[in-house]
Amino acid sequence: MFREPFPIDYWFDATSLSSTLATTFKTLALNCKPVAEANVLVLLPPVMPGMPQDPEGVTTQFYRFSTHAP
């Protein structure tokens, strides 16, 4: 049984490679429907060479993980 994965406002890519980020973007575009809004948190800067461009409506943000984070 397929379950619609939305609405999910934040996605977290713990690997943060170009291939995993591309997979996240493909997941966000299920059924070829545009995503209204989504935030993808990554552990590596999204401006690294080879990283895919954010699709329309998607924001990729660098998340500096720390055990001291609130």
C-alpha positions as CSV (number, residue, x, y, z in Angstrom):
1,M,0.0,0.0,0.0
2,F,1.4,3.4,-1.0
3,R,1.1,6.2,1.6
4,E,1.4,9.8,0.5
5,P,4.5,11.2,2.3
6,F,3.1,14.7,2.6
7,P,2.8,17.1,4.3
8,I,6.3,16.9,5.7
9,D,7.9,20.3,6.0
10,Y,11.5,19.2,6.9
11,W,13.6,16.4,5.4
12,F,17.0,15.4,6.8
13,D,19.7,14.0,4.6
14,A,22.2,12.4,7.0
15,T,24.5,11.3,4.2
16,S,24.4,14.6,2.3
17,L,26.0,13.4,-0.9
18,S,24.9,14.6,-4.4
19,S,23.3,11.1,-5.0
20,T,21.3,11.1,-1.7
21,L,20.2,14.7,-2.2
22,A,19.1,13.8,-5.8
23,T,17.1,10.9,-4.3
24,T,15.5,13.2,-1.8
25,F,14.5,15.6,-4.6
26,K,13.0,12.7,-6.6
27,T,11.0,11.6,-3.5
28,L,9.7,15.1,-3.2
29,A,8.4,15.0,-6.8
30,L,6.4,11.8,-6.5
31,N,3.8,11.3,-9.2
32,C,5.4,14.2,-11.1
33,K,3.6,16.7,-8.9
34,P,5.4,19.9,-7.9
35,V,6.2,20.3,-4.3
36,A,4.5,23.3,-2.7
37,E,7.3,23.8,-0.1
38,A,9.9,21.7,1.5
39,N,13.1,22.3,3.5
40,V,15.9,19.8,3.2
41,L,18.6,19.8,6.0
42,V,22.0,18.5,5.0
43,L,25.2,17.9,6.9
44,L,27.5,19.1,4.1
45,P,27.3,22.5,2.5
46,P,24.8,22.3,-0.4
47,V,27.1,24.6,-2.5
48,M,29.7,21.8,-2.9
49,P,30.6,21.0,-6.5
50,G,28.3,18.4,-8.0
51,M,25.4,19.0,-5.7
52,P,22.0,19.1,-7.6
53,Q,20.1,22.4,-7.9
54,D,17.1,22.8,-5.6
55,P,13.8,22.2,-7.4
56,E,11.3,25.0,-7.3
57,G,9.7,25.2,-3.9
58,V,12.6,23.3,-2.2
59,T,15.1,25.0,0.1
60,T,18.3,23.1,1.0
61,Q,20.0,24.3,4.2
62,F,23.3,23.3,5.8
63,Y,22.7,22.0,9.3
64,R,25.6,22.0,11.6
65,F,24.8,19.1,13.9
66,S,26.1,19.4,17.5
67,T,25.4,17.6,20.7
68,H,25.1,21.1,22.2
69,A,22.3,22.1,19.9
70,P,19.0,23.0,21.6
